[in-house]
Amino acid sequence: MFEFHNSMVGKSKYFKRIENPDTRCGSCIQRVVKAVFDWYHYDENAPSYSEIEFTGRLGLNNKPIYKFVK
């Protein structure tokens, strides 16, 4: 996920800076996950996948929560 995040820096407002995956820092991981989910949820240019569905809820730091559709 870090690789994808870092490749999107400068291409979307949700990816503000390069994150270092080697730190294994909990807050770094949460920043990357939140940026990816915010991009997927709010950016109209992001792809959509039928395998996941928005639950209608927001989690920690207002991160959109998704679930797998069976």
C-alpha positions as CSV (number, residue, x, y, z in Angstrom):
1,M,0.0,0.0,0.0
2,F,3.0,2.3,0.7
3,E,4.2,1.8,-2.9
4,F,0.8,2.8,-4.3
5,H,0.5,5.8,-2.0
6,N,4.0,7.1,-2.9
7,S,3.3,6.7,-6.6
8,M,0.2,8.9,-6.2
9,V,1.9,11.8,-4.4
10,G,1.4,14.9,-6.5
11,K,-1.4,13.3,-8.6
12,S,-4.2,13.7,-6.1
13,K,-4.8,16.0,-3.1
14,Y,-5.2,13.0,-0.8
15,F,-1.5,12.0,-1.1
16,K,0.4,14.9,0.4
17,R,3.9,13.5,0.8
18,I,6.1,10.4,0.4
19,E,5.8,8.0,3.3
20,N,8.7,5.7,4.3
21,P,7.5,2.1,4.7
22,D,10.7,1.1,6.5
23,T,9.7,2.9,9.7
24,R,6.8,0.5,10.5
25,C,5.4,3.5,12.4
26,G,1.7,3.0,13.4
27,S,0.8,6.6,12.7
28,C,2.5,6.4,9.3
29,I,0.5,3.3,8.4
30,Q,-2.7,4.9,9.5
31,R,-1.9,8.0,7.4
32,V,-1.3,5.9,4.3
33,V,-4.5,3.8,4.8
34,K,-6.6,6.9,5.4
35,A,-5.2,8.6,2.3
36,V,-6.0,5.6,0.1
37,F,-9.5,5.2,1.4
38,D,-10.2,8.9,1.2
39,W,-9.0,8.9,-2.4
40,Y,-11.1,5.9,-3.3
41,H,-14.2,7.3,-1.5
42,Y,-14.1,10.9,-2.5
43,D,-12.2,11.3,-5.7
44,E,-14.4,11.0,-8.8
45,N,-11.4,9.8,-10.9
46,A,-10.7,6.9,-8.6
47,P,-11.8,3.4,-9.9
48,S,-14.7,1.6,-8.4
49,Y,-14.8,-2.0,-7.5
50,S,-18.0,-4.1,-7.2
51,E,-16.3,-6.4,-4.6
52,I,-16.4,-3.7,-1.9
53,E,-19.3,-1.6,-0.6
54,F,-19.4,1.5,1.6
55,T,-21.0,0.7,5.0
56,G,-22.4,4.2,5.4
57,R,-20.1,4.7,8.4
58,L,-16.9,6.6,9.0
59,G,-14.2,5.3,11.3
60,L,-11.2,6.7,13.1
61,N,-10.3,10.2,11.7
62,N,-13.4,10.0,9.5
63,K,-11.9,7.2,7.4
64,P,-14.7,5.6,5.2
65,I,-15.4,2.0,6.2
66,Y,-16.0,-0.5,3.4
67,K,-16.9,-4.2,3.5
68,F,-16.5,-7.1,1.1
69,V,-19.7,-8.0,-0.9
70,K,-20.4,-11.7,-1.1
